[in-house]
Amino acid sequence: MSTEDRVDATMKNLEGKAQEMVGEVTGDPEDKAEGKMKQAEAEAKHSVEDAKEKVKQAID
């Protein structure tokens, strides 16, 4: 996994957490849901990239 991909996924996760918290504070369920969706997307990116890394290590 490239460092850039890892940083992008981490930033997306942090953005999602912040948006979810804003949704909780303001009582906006749409913001809260979008924040959770961004966190799930970031987790999926990490999982895919981790799998790529394991395959690469197995080949090397």
C-alpha positions as CSV (number, residue, x, y, z in Angstrom):
1,M,0.0,0.0,0.0
2,S,1.4,3.3,-0.9
3,T,1.9,5.9,1.8
4,E,-0.4,8.2,-0.2
5,D,-3.3,5.7,-0.2
6,R,-2.8,5.1,3.6
7,V,-2.9,8.8,4.3
8,D,-6.0,9.3,2.1
9,A,-7.9,6.5,3.8
10,T,-6.9,7.8,7.3
11,M,-8.0,11.3,6.4
12,K,-11.3,10.0,5.1
13,N,-11.8,8.2,8.4
14,L,-11.0,11.3,10.4
15,E,-13.3,13.3,8.3
16,G,-16.1,10.8,8.8
17,K,-15.6,10.8,12.6
18,A,-15.8,14.6,12.7
19,Q,-18.9,14.6,10.5
20,E,-20.6,12.0,12.6
21,M,-19.8,14.0,15.8
22,V,-21.2,17.1,14.2
23,G,-24.3,15.2,13.4
24,E,-24.7,14.0,16.9
25,V,-24.2,17.5,18.4
26,T,-26.6,19.2,16.0
27,G,-29.1,16.4,15.9
28,D,-28.7,16.0,12.1
29,P,-29.1,12.3,11.3
30,E,-28.0,12.9,7.7
31,D,-24.6,14.2,8.8
32,K,-24.3,11.4,11.3
33,A,-25.0,8.8,8.6
34,E,-22.7,10.4,6.0
35,G,-19.9,10.4,8.6
36,K,-20.4,6.7,9.3
37,M,-20.4,6.0,5.6
38,K,-17.1,7.8,5.1
39,Q,-15.6,5.8,8.0
40,A,-16.8,2.5,6.4
41,E,-15.3,3.6,3.0
42,A,-12.0,4.3,4.7
43,E,-12.0,0.9,6.5
44,A,-12.8,-0.8,3.2
45,K,-9.9,1.0,1.5
46,H,-7.5,-0.1,4.3
47,S,-8.7,-3.7,4.0
48,V,-8.2,-3.8,0.2
49,E,-4.8,-2.3,0.5
50,D,-3.8,-4.6,3.3
51,A,-4.9,-7.6,1.1
52,K,-2.8,-6.2,-1.8
53,E,0.2,-5.9,0.6
54,K,-0.2,-9.5,1.8
55,V,-0.3,-10.8,-1.8
56,K,2.8,-8.8,-2.7
57,Q,4.6,-10.2,0.3
58,A,3.6,-13.8,-0.6
59,I,4.9,-13.3,-4.1
60,D,8.2,-11.8,-3.0
